[in-house]
Amino acid sequence: MNFADFHFLRPWWLLAVLPAALFLILLVRHRHGRGNWSEVCDAELLPFILQDKPLQQSRGNLFGAGFAALLTIVALAGPTWQRLPGPAFRNDAALVIALDLSKSMDAADIKPSRIGKARYKIADLLKQRKDGQTALLVYGGDAFTVTPLTNDTATIDSQLAALTTDIMPSPGSNTGVALNAAVALLRQAGLVKGHILLVTDGADADVAEQAEHWLGDYRLSVLAMGTPEGAPIQLQGAGFLKDSNGAIVVAKLDEAALSTLAQHGRGIYQPVTANDADVENLGRLFNSADTGGENLDSNLLLQQWDEKGPWLLLLVLPWAALQFRKGLLLALLCLLPLPKNSYALDWQSLWQTPDQRAKQAFEQQQYQQAAEQFDNPDWRAAAQYKAGQYQEAAETLKNTQSAEGHYNRGNALAKAGQLQEAVQAYQQALQLDPKHQDAKYNKELVEKKLKEQEQQNQQDQNQQDEQKQDKQKSSDQQQKQQQQDGKSDQDDKDSQQEQKPQDQQKADAKQDAEQNKAKEDQQSEAEAKQQAEPQPPKQEPTDQEKAAQATEKNETERANEQLLKRIPDEPTGLLKRKFKYQYGQRNRANQSGPAW
């Protein structure tokens, strides 16, 4: 429970305490007063006429009534201290995990080792990532991207087992290069805000001073692996890592440097724990909305709170049941609403409101069902957006009056392909909140897309005009050529007919007919001769030949299986060769410092 967020949703109901207190005071005076009997009877007779014994019971009833009235007023005021998650079409909880793969991570001061424990913690952290983009990079003397920003955390989890310290092409632990690589991933994705998690056992002393400049609006947190006492670094073959003097290296956790680094990065410093406390603490930070400490009164987070007032009414129910009277039954019957049409209800309908059932469907990724059940327009628009109904989401938010609502409507219109209307929606969001960086960024992005479409349309129009002109020219040239060819053919025919006499033309036609007939006769005789010759019978393979063929096939299949088994299926080697190639392409100088 966070008492800093405790407040009342309807604080004006607390004013009802004054008339309630006045009513109780008057009721107490009425109960204690003796009425007008003192005016007509002697003081000595009053004890024998009036009953004072039920006074103790009356005081208990008055105290119960006052306590019940107070609880009812507080419940109506709506006490709350916990915010419900508000719907939004974007997720600012982008996370880049930077894992240190230097030799010191092989130390076994935490079991099974620092790198082994780090893989487990990252896997647990990925399970908590219900939404938002996540990336994974590793670093030693240089930094390399294993998985870019993606929503598929299963892909990242499948790569964890292949991450060992021997895949790094350069020794050392260059924290500055890792931070720059993480920031580059976030900026390439166009994210204004994001988190960076450094999973390591130490950092350079001068990195903390420059981290704030490198990070910008991004936040850096540290998951510290190891203990201050440290442990030797186990080598893969045998023995422990030694320095240049032959002494065994004891890798210790640099708590001071890592804590200072997290402080400059506006994040949290979290030592590794044996239970899930460290993962839960980091998960709450990464999965929560980040306002950056600005515009706390804006609608960036929708003002939806988990009201606790109805639970106070459960304490009033026993007192109300004891105070039941027949006259109250008639009053309750009069307060009942008129009968309405009955509807079939399921078990959940008795305990949950439509918005609560819709929110449950939303969390189960049943967005279509959630969109049909939500009464809250913001939630309904969020479900429609998730379901791919961008036009419906924009229509739901058409009457919104908040900057965040216009921003979300602009996102839906952009997804629906209505870029011009999306720009107008972003403009309305910026008018209400000029510091809305996301709306400004998306507006510029959509305007750039509009310009590209206009240029593409202009190019297509020019190409169509050129094609029409070329087609027209080609058609004109073809017609002109046909006219010239027709005229030439006609002149040739006329000249031939003038040169050859009519009798000679008939003789030539007769000679051509006789030659064609002779050729047809020769072809017919050849086909008849070929059909008359007997065809050689087809020979079936013997049993021995079939067995030999089957044996050869089986041997070939076994050889192929053995060849496939010899092919190594090891992602560690693939990553090692990939990082070595990338490191060779960069031509970076070796880091000055310890190789662990």
Phi, psi and omega per residue, in radians:
M1 nan 2.217 3.140
N2 -1.784 1.760 -3.088
F3 -1.210 -0.307 3.098
A4 -1.160 -0.470 3.129
D5 -1.674 0.103 -3.111
F6 -1.217 2.265 3.090
H7 -2.830 3.061 3.111
F8 -1.916 2.339 3.119
L9 -1.250 -0.576 3.141
R10 -2.243 1.251 -3.010
P11 -1.152 -0.350 -3.127
W12 -1.135 -0.322 3.087
W13 -1.152 -0.385 3.130
L14 -1.142 -0.361 3.074
L15 -1.139 -0.338 3.123
A16 -1.179 -0.204 3.103
V17 -1.114 -0.599 -3.102
L18 -1.152 -0.922 3.103
P19 -1.137 -0.555 3.110
A20 -1.146 -0.726 3.112
A21 -1.151 -0.702 3.116
L22 -1.109 -0.715 3.124
F23 -1.104 -0.720 3.132
L24 -1.158 -0.667 3.116
I25 -1.096 -0.769 3.111
L26 -1.130 -0.656 3.125
L27 -1.162 -0.674 3.112
V28 -1.140 -0.731 3.121
R29 -1.116 -0.664 3.137
H30 -1.158 -0.677 -3.131
R31 -1.212 -0.649 -3.097
H32 -1.463 -0.350 -3.137
G33 -1.240 2.625 -3.135
R34 -1.718 0.159 3.084
G35 1.220 -2.579 -3.123
N36 -1.666 0.132 -3.124
W37 -1.144 -0.508 -3.117
S38 -1.196 -0.356 -3.131
E39 -1.439 -0.434 -3.077
V40 -1.894 -0.192 -3.120
C41 -2.149 2.679 3.068
D42 -1.239 2.670 -3.117
A43 -1.089 -0.533 3.138
E44 -1.220 -0.446 -3.112
L45 -1.534 -0.359 -3.071
L46 -1.000 -0.728 3.130
P47 -1.063 -0.478 -3.127
F48 -1.509 -0.276 -3.131
I49 -1.685 -0.785 -3.079
L50 -1.656 2.582 -3.139
Q51 -1.754 2.158 3.116
D52 -1.881 -0.046 -3.088
K53 -1.209 -0.726 -3.115
P54 -1.246 0.135 -3.083
L55 -1.144 -0.652 3.132
Q56 -1.112 -0.742 3.103
Q57 -1.116 -0.663 3.141
S58 -1.142 -0.658 3.106
R59 -1.115 -0.705 3.104
G60 -1.094 -0.700 3.123
N61 -1.150 -0.691 3.129
L62 -1.151 -0.683 3.102
F63 -1.129 -0.730 3.099
G64 -1.110 -0.699 3.126
A65 -1.142 -0.701 3.118
G66 -1.146 -0.730 3.129
F67 -1.158 -0.698 3.118
A68 -1.155 -0.681 3.116
A69 -1.138 -0.677 3.130
L70 -1.140 -0.792 3.121
L71 -1.089 -0.684 3.140
T72 -1.134 -0.734 3.138
I73 -1.144 -0.740 3.122
V74 -1.123 -0.677 3.111
A75 -1.124 -0.691 3.113
L76 -1.180 -0.485 3.120
A77 -1.252 -0.294 3.057
G78 1.319 1.129 3.106
P79 -1.229 2.463 3.134
T80 -2.783 2.715 3.080
W81 -2.575 0.089 -3.089
Q82 -2.224 2.238 -3.124
R83 -1.533 2.386 3.026
L84 -1.448 2.583 3.128
P85 -1.158 2.278 -3.140
G86 -1.607 2.587 -3.130
P87 -1.290 2.447 3.048
A88 -2.637 2.606 -3.057
F89 -1.479 -0.162 3.106
R90 -2.122 2.816 3.097
N91 -2.176 1.968 -3.115
D92 -1.471 -0.002 -3.062
A93 -1.498 0.887 3.050
A94 -1.277 2.442 -3.039
L95 -2.361 2.281 3.016
V96 -2.020 2.077 -3.140
I97 -1.705 2.118 3.118
A98 -1.902 1.944 -3.069
L99 -1.774 2.221 3.118
D100 -1.388 2.134 3.111
L101 -2.008 0.574 3.039
S102 -1.303 2.915 -3.062
K103 -1.087 -0.480 -3.118
S104 -1.139 -0.332 3.130
M105 -1.286 -0.122 3.054
D106 -1.482 -0.057 3.119
A107 -1.119 2.527 -3.023
A108 -1.898 0.579 3.076
D109 -1.257 -0.349 2.921
I110 -2.108 2.435 -3.003
K111 -1.529 2.503 -0.030
P112 -1.317 -0.534 3.012
S113 -2.860 3.026 3.135
R114 -1.095 -0.791 -3.114
I115 -1.218 -0.633 3.094
G116 -1.136 -0.770 3.109
K117 -1.143 -0.636 3.132
A118 -1.115 -0.695 3.108
R119 -1.105 -0.722 3.107
Y120 -1.089 -0.774 -3.110
K121 -1.151 -0.690 3.111
I122 -1.147 -0.693 3.101
A123 -1.085 -0.739 3.101
D124 -1.148 -0.636 3.126
L125 -1.182 -0.625 3.113
L126 -1.168 -0.548 3.118
K127 -1.154 -0.475 3.122
Q128 -1.457 -0.149 -3.103
R129 -1.441 1.478 3.129
K130 -1.272 -0.502 -3.102
D131 -2.683 2.859 -3.130
G132 1.727 2.711 -3.113
Q133 -1.516 2.550 -3.119
T134 -2.384 2.470 3.086
A135 -2.294 2.744 3.137
L136 -2.322 2.235 3.002
L137 -2.329 2.706 3.136
V138 -2.136 2.725 -3.112
Y139 -2.646 2.623 2.978
G140 -2.389 -1.862 2.970
G141 -1.315 -0.320 3.074
D142 -2.482 2.892 -3.087
A143 -1.943 2.500 -3.115
F144 -2.415 2.488 -3.132
T145 -1.518 2.140 3.044
V146 -1.515 -0.851 3.124
T147 -2.441 2.175 3.088
P148 -1.233 3.126 -3.117
L149 -1.049 2.192 -3.100
T150 -2.669 2.769 3.045
N151 -1.545 -0.168 -3.093
D152 -1.575 1.577 3.139
T153 -1.246 -0.347 3.116
A154 -1.136 -0.587 3.101
T155 -1.121 -0.721 3.110
I156 -1.156 -0.745 -3.115
D157 -1.081 -0.614 -3.133
S158 -1.209 -0.335 -3.134
Q159 -1.576 -0.192 -3.021
L160 -1.136 -0.674 -3.079
A161 -1.124 -0.420 -3.103
A162 -1.506 -0.051 -3.062
L163 -1.565 1.795 3.074
T164 -2.204 2.898 -3.057
T165 -1.276 -0.324 -3.069
D166 -1.493 0.014 3.137
I167 -1.552 -0.119 -3.101
M168 -1.425 2.286 -3.103
P169 -1.333 -0.315 -3.119
S170 -2.294 2.412 -3.113
P171 -1.366 2.987 3.083
G172 1.833 -3.052 -3.138
S173 -2.502 1.517 -3.067
N174 -1.575 1.623 -3.094
T175 -1.179 -0.642 -3.127
G176 -1.079 -0.738 3.119
V177 -1.130 -0.674 3.130
A178 -1.120 -0.744 3.141
L179 -1.139 -0.740 3.121
N180 -1.111 -0.669 3.111
A181 -1.161 -0.692 3.123
A182 -1.155 -0.744 3.106
V183 -1.109 -0.667 3.127
A184 -1.106 -0.669 3.102
L185 -1.096 -0.753 -3.135
L186 -1.175 -0.706 -3.123
R187 -1.235 -0.626 3.101
Q188 -1.111 -0.537 3.100
A189 -1.419 -0.066 3.132
G190 1.280 0.456 -3.103
L191 -1.600 2.265 3.137
V192 -1.363 -0.632 -3.116
K193 -2.193 2.725 3.128
G194 3.119 2.957 -3.126
H195 -2.078 2.576 3.033
I196 -2.170 2.232 3.119
L197 -1.955 2.092 3.124
L198 -1.741 1.993 3.133
V199 -1.805 1.765 -2.997
T200 -2.733 3.073 3.094
D201 -2.045 0.046 3.129
G202 -3.034 2.918 3.140
A203 -2.638 2.741 3.095
D204 -1.151 2.599 -3.079
A205 -1.197 -0.578 -3.073
D206 -1.541 -0.042 -3.108
V207 -1.264 -0.647 -3.056
A208 -1.052 -0.650 -3.109
E209 -1.215 -0.561 -3.123
Q210 -1.609 -0.208 -3.047
A211 -1.076 -0.735 -3.101
E212 -1.080 -0.642 3.105
H213 -1.242 -0.684 -3.139
W214 -1.184 -0.722 -2.988
L215 -1.273 -0.669 -3.074
G216 1.203 -2.113 -3.136
D217 -1.521 -0.084 3.131
Y218 -1.422 2.741 -3.102
R219 -2.006 2.493 -3.083
L220 -2.060 2.219 3.033
S221 -2.116 2.783 -3.049
V222 -2.232 2.261 2.955
L223 -1.841 1.829 -3.018
A224 -1.425 2.177 -3.130
M225 -1.871 2.178 3.092
G226 2.088 -3.074 -3.132
T227 -2.235 2.736 3.106
P228 -1.096 -0.495 3.129
E229 -1.252 -0.568 3.092
G230 1.357 -3.032 -3.139
A231 -2.863 2.748 3.070
P232 -1.125 2.770 -3.136
I233 -1.683 1.979 -3.096
Q234 -1.310 2.275 3.056
L235 -1.518 2.775 -3.078
Q236 -1.200 -0.708 -3.126
G237 -1.266 -1.278 3.111
A238 -2.878 2.718 3.093
G239 1.466 -2.937 -3.062
F240 -2.194 2.784 3.134
L241 -1.226 2.384 -3.132
K242 -2.134 2.704 3.106
D243 -1.503 -3.000 -3.082
S244 -1.168 -0.365 3.123
N245 -1.582 0.001 3.134
G246 1.548 0.076 3.134
A247 -1.522 2.554 3.136
I248 -1.237 2.288 -3.127
V249 -1.394 2.253 3.062
V250 -1.932 1.914 -3.106
A251 -1.459 2.095 -3.128
K252 -1.960 2.647 3.101
L253 -1.299 2.227 3.133
D254 -1.616 1.421 -3.073
E255 -1.135 -0.718 -3.056
A256 -1.113 -0.818 -3.101
A257 -1.160 -0.710 -3.116
L258 -1.226 -0.681 3.109
S259 -1.128 -0.729 3.096
T260 -1.134 -0.668 3.123
L261 -1.109 -0.762 3.106
A262 -1.151 -0.604 3.127
Q263 -1.159 -0.760 3.096
H264 -1.207 -0.454 3.117
G265 -1.515 0.093 3.121
R266 1.000 0.566 3.100
G267 -2.054 -2.684 -3.130
I268 -2.139 2.588 3.035
Y269 -1.754 2.054 -3.047
Q270 -2.164 1.881 3.025
P271 -1.201 2.630 3.133
V272 -1.225 2.487 -3.137
T273 -2.144 2.828 3.132
A274 -1.307 -0.406 3.124
N275 -1.817 -2.852 -3.087
D276 -1.628 0.241 -3.096
A277 -1.118 -0.683 -3.130
D278 -1.160 -0.729 3.141
V279 -1.165 -0.706 3.132
E280 -1.157 -0.694 3.126
N281 -1.115 -0.794 3.106
L282 -1.194 -0.661 -3.129
G283 -1.107 -0.652 3.097
R284 -1.099 -0.640 3.131
L285 -1.240 -0.790 -3.038
F286 -1.307 -0.543 -3.083
N287 -1.603 -0.040 3.137
S288 -1.615 2.728 3.093
A289 -1.241 2.466 -3.089
D290 -1.984 1.966 3.125
T291 -1.599 -0.151 3.126
G292 1.212 0.203 3.133
G293 1.356 0.215 -3.119
E294 -2.092 2.607 3.036
N295 0.965 0.885 -3.108
L296 -1.169 -0.397 -3.133
D297 -1.639 0.060 -3.137
S298 -1.428 3.130 -3.123
N299 -1.670 0.429 3.089
L300 -1.056 -0.687 2.962
L301 -1.907 2.147 -3.110
L302 -1.132 2.419 -3.064
Q303 -1.382 1.346 3.088
Q304 -2.155 2.103 -3.049
W305 -2.123 2.657 3.106
D306 -1.454 1.727 -3.060
E307 -1.295 2.312 -3.118
K308 -1.832 0.009 -3.096
G309 -1.042 -0.759 -3.125
P310 -1.006 -0.466 3.128
W311 -1.198 -0.481 3.101
L312 -1.189 -0.497 -3.140
L313 -1.162 -0.383 3.085
L314 -1.111 -0.489 3.089
L315 -1.328 -0.363 -3.135
V316 -1.473 -0.457 -3.056
L317 -1.042 -0.767 3.116
P318 -1.053 -0.736 3.123
W319 -1.129 -0.714 3.135
A320 -1.124 -0.625 3.122
A321 -1.174 -0.656 3.121
L322 -1.232 -0.445 -3.121
Q323 -1.597 0.238 -3.074
F324 -1.171 2.386 3.074
R325 -2.355 2.778 3.134
K326 -1.111 -0.615 3.128
G327 -1.146 -0.570 3.114
L328 -1.196 -0.536 3.105
L329 -1.067 -0.752 3.107
L330 -1.121 -0.658 3.120
A331 -1.161 -0.681 3.118
L332 -1.159 -0.641 3.107
L333 -1.137 -0.605 3.116
C334 -1.230 -0.510 -3.129
L335 -1.421 -0.234 -3.140
L336 -1.134 2.477 3.117
P337 -1.242 2.870 3.087
L338 -1.118 2.625 -3.128
P339 -1.108 2.456 3.114
K340 -2.085 3.020 3.104
N341 -1.090 2.390 -3.136
S342 -1.529 2.530 -3.141
Y343 -2.253 2.644 3.112
A344 -1.242 2.291 -3.126
L345 -2.082 2.488 3.014
D346 -1.645 -3.123 -3.066
W347 -1.144 -0.665 -3.128
Q348 -1.192 -0.473 -3.112
S349 -1.174 -0.370 -3.136
L350 -1.319 -0.361 -3.001
W351 -2.113 -0.256 -3.074
Q352 -2.199 2.507 3.061
T353 -1.345 2.879 3.095
P354 -0.995 -0.668 3.130
D355 -1.157 -0.630 3.123
Q356 -1.191 -0.725 3.092
R357 -1.161 -0.666 3.122
A358 -1.167 -0.677 3.120
K359 -1.132 -0.635 3.090
Q360 -1.137 -0.711 3.077
A361 -1.148 -0.620 3.118
F362 -1.110 -0.748 3.136
E363 -1.187 -0.468 3.084
Q364 -1.517 0.169 3.102
Q365 1.125 0.453 3.020
Q366 -1.674 1.252 -2.945
Y367 -1.219 -0.611 3.136
Q368 -1.116 -0.791 3.110
Q369 -1.136 -0.703 3.130
A370 -1.128 -0.665 -3.140
A371 -1.123 -0.561 3.134
E372 -1.332 -0.421 -3.040
Q373 -1.709 -0.442 -3.066
F374 -1.155 2.326 2.970
D375 -1.629 -0.547 3.120
N376 -1.210 2.156 -3.072
P377 -1.123 -0.598 3.137
D378 -1.142 -0.793 3.094
W379 -1.143 -0.728 -3.134
R380 -1.094 -0.713 3.111
A381 -1.143 -0.666 3.105
A382 -1.106 -0.733 3.110
A383 -1.147 -0.722 3.102
Q384 -1.098 -0.690 3.119
Y385 -1.108 -0.788 3.119
K386 -1.119 -0.559 3.139
A387 -1.400 -0.020 -3.138
G388 1.488 0.154 3.130
Q389 -1.622 1.263 -3.012
Y390 -1.201 -0.688 -3.137
Q391 -1.145 -0.698 3.119
E392 -1.168 -0.658 3.113
A393 -1.113 -0.726 3.108
A394 -1.145 -0.642 3.120
E395 -1.180 -0.633 3.124
T396 -1.135 -0.593 -3.085
L397 -1.671 0.255 -3.070
K398 -1.176 -0.438 -3.125
N399 -1.780 0.255 -3.111
T400 -1.185 2.634 -3.112
Q401 -2.105 0.129 -3.085
S402 -1.906 2.744 3.118
A403 -1.137 -0.684 3.133
E404 -1.167 -0.621 3.106
G405 -1.127 -0.760 3.098
H406 -1.150 -0.632 3.103
Y407 -1.099 -0.800 3.120
N408 -1.127 -0.663 3.110
R409 -1.141 -0.650 3.077
G410 -1.103 -0.688 3.094
N411 -1.097 -0.746 3.139
A412 -1.132 -0.737 3.127
L413 -1.141 -0.664 3.108
A414 -1.125 -0.717 3.089
K415 -1.145 -0.558 3.131
A416 -1.374 -0.071 3.120
G417 1.568 0.059 3.123
Q418 -1.629 1.356 -2.992
L419 -1.218 -0.676 -3.119
Q420 -1.127 -0.741 3.110
E421 -1.176 -0.573 3.111
A422 -1.135 -0.698 3.102
V423 -1.077 -0.705 3.110
Q424 -1.119 -0.679 3.120
A425 -1.150 -0.742 3.091
Y426 -1.097 -0.650 3.126
Q427 -1.116 -0.697 3.094
Q428 -1.134 -0.654 3.096
A429 -1.125 -0.689 3.140
L430 -1.252 -0.494 3.066
Q431 -1.158 -0.651 3.117
L432 -1.380 -0.578 -3.122
D433 -2.447 1.580 -3.109
P434 -1.086 -0.327 -3.117
K435 -1.638 0.212 3.140
H436 -1.312 1.647 -3.036
Q437 -1.171 -0.619 -3.126
D438 -1.159 -0.726 3.110
A439 -1.126 -0.690 3.121
K440 -1.133 -0.746 -3.128
Y441 -1.143 -0.803 -3.131
N442 -1.167 -0.599 3.114
K443 -1.101 -0.798 3.113
E444 -1.120 -0.640 3.140
L445 -1.146 -0.767 -3.136
V446 -1.214 -0.669 3.095
E447 -1.093 -0.669 3.076
K448 -1.119 -0.682 3.104
K449 -1.146 -0.662 3.107
L450 -1.109 -0.741 3.114
K451 -1.103 -0.710 3.106
E452 -1.104 -0.691 3.103
Q453 -1.137 -0.716 3.120
E454 -1.107 -0.742 3.102
Q455 -1.128 -0.699 3.128
Q456 -1.140 -0.716 3.111
N457 -1.117 -0.677 3.116
Q458 -1.147 -0.720 3.100
Q459 -1.134 -0.732 3.104
D460 -1.085 -0.707 3.136
Q461 -1.130 -0.719 3.116
N462 -1.136 -0.699 3.109
Q463 -1.135 -0.697 3.110
Q464 -1.117 -0.706 3.114
D465 -1.120 -0.736 3.122
E466 -1.128 -0.705 3.119
Q467 -1.120 -0.678 3.100
K468 -1.117 -0.744 3.136
Q469 -1.135 -0.750 3.122
D470 -1.116 -0.697 3.138
K471 -1.134 -0.689 3.134
Q472 -1.166 -0.734 3.102
K473 -1.104 -0.742 3.138
S474 -1.113 -0.698 3.131
S475 -1.130 -0.726 3.133
D476 -1.133 -0.738 3.131
Q477 -1.151 -0.661 3.137
Q478 -1.148 -0.743 3.104
Q479 -1.101 -0.731 3.135
K480 -1.115 -0.716 3.125
Q481 -1.157 -0.700 3.106
Q482 -1.080 -0.728 3.114
Q483 -1.077 -0.738 3.138
Q484 -1.180 -0.704 3.133
D485 -1.157 -0.709 3.128
G486 -1.100 -0.712 3.140
K487 -1.175 -0.672 -3.138
S488 -1.176 -0.754 3.124
D489 -1.077 -0.755 -3.137
Q490 -1.095 -0.669 3.110
D491 -1.161 -0.669 3.134
D492 -1.142 -0.786 -3.141
K493 -1.068 -0.743 -3.130
D494 -1.104 -0.693 -3.125
S495 -1.202 -0.666 3.124
Q496 -1.164 -0.746 3.135
Q497 -1.142 -0.545 3.095
E498 -1.254 -0.613 -3.097
Q499 -1.338 -0.777 -3.099
K500 -1.499 2.340 3.028
P501 -1.271 2.827 -3.058
Q502 -1.156 -0.640 -3.115
D503 -1.170 -0.666 3.134
Q504 -1.128 -0.640 3.095
Q505 -1.104 -0.702 3.113
K506 -1.148 -0.704 -3.137
A507 -1.128 -0.719 3.118
D508 -1.111 -0.741 3.124
A509 -1.096 -0.659 -3.140
K510 -1.185 -0.706 -3.128
Q511 -1.146 -0.689 3.104
D512 -1.136 -0.650 3.131
A513 -1.162 -0.671 3.135
E514 -1.174 -0.692 3.120
Q515 -1.136 -0.733 3.117
N516 -1.110 -0.666 3.134
K517 -1.170 -0.665 3.123
A518 -1.132 -0.723 3.100
K519 -1.090 -0.756 3.118
E520 -1.075 -0.680 3.125
D521 -1.119 -0.753 3.118
Q522 -1.082 -0.734 3.117
Q523 -1.114 -0.697 3.137
S524 -1.131 -0.718 3.130
E525 -1.128 -0.682 3.138
A526 -1.157 -0.706 3.123
E527 -1.155 -0.712 3.130
A528 -1.121 -0.687 3.132
K529 -1.142 -0.675 3.140
Q530 -1.172 -0.659 3.123
Q531 -1.218 -0.524 -3.101
A532 -1.293 -0.465 -3.134
E533 -1.231 2.398 -3.136
P534 -1.263 2.430 3.115
Q535 -1.497 2.450 3.120
P536 -1.195 2.420 -3.113
P537 -1.225 2.555 3.097
K538 -1.327 2.361 -3.105
Q539 -1.699 2.202 3.085
E540 -1.407 2.473 3.102
P541 -1.178 2.532 3.140
T542 -1.348 3.006 3.136
D543 -1.130 -0.655 3.129
Q544 -1.134 -0.715 3.129
E545 -1.139 -0.696 3.095
K546 -1.080 -0.774 -3.141
A547 -1.104 -0.701 3.130
A548 -1.119 -0.727 3.126
Q549 -1.127 -0.715 3.130
A550 -1.131 -0.715 3.132
T551 -1.110 -0.742 3.124
E552 -1.104 -0.678 3.118
K553 -1.141 -0.745 -3.140
N554 -1.131 -0.719 3.114
E555 -1.108 -0.650 3.115
T556 -1.146 -0.738 3.131
E557 -1.126 -0.713 3.121
R558 -1.146 -0.669 3.111
A559 -1.122 -0.687 3.106
N560 -1.145 -0.692 3.108
E561 -1.109 -0.748 3.108
Q562 -1.107 -0.632 3.119
L563 -1.159 -0.704 3.119
L564 -1.165 -0.612 3.130
K565 -1.188 -0.520 -3.140
R566 -1.337 -0.251 3.126
I567 -1.325 2.103 -3.078
P568 -1.236 2.265 3.061
D569 -1.840 1.307 -3.027
E570 -2.330 1.863 -3.141
P571 -1.177 -0.370 3.133
T572 -1.078 -0.806 3.113
G573 -1.120 -0.634 3.109
L574 -1.120 -0.779 3.112
L575 -1.140 -0.658 -3.134
K576 -1.088 -0.801 3.128
R577 -1.180 -0.648 3.126
K578 -1.108 -0.829 -3.129
F579 -1.161 -0.633 3.123
K580 -1.132 -0.701 3.115
Y581 -1.153 -0.779 3.138
Q582 -1.124 -0.666 3.136
Y583 -1.152 -0.667 3.100
G584 -1.159 -0.558 3.125
Q585 -1.265 -0.466 -3.063
R586 -1.410 -0.505 3.115
N587 0.987 0.849 3.139
R588 -1.596 2.634 3.112
A589 -1.294 2.600 3.137
N590 -1.172 2.566 -3.124
Q591 -1.278 2.381 3.070
S592 -1.529 2.088 -3.114
G593 2.639 -3.097 -3.125
P594 -1.107 2.612 -3.102
A595 -1.477 0.171 3.141
W596 -2.241 nan nan
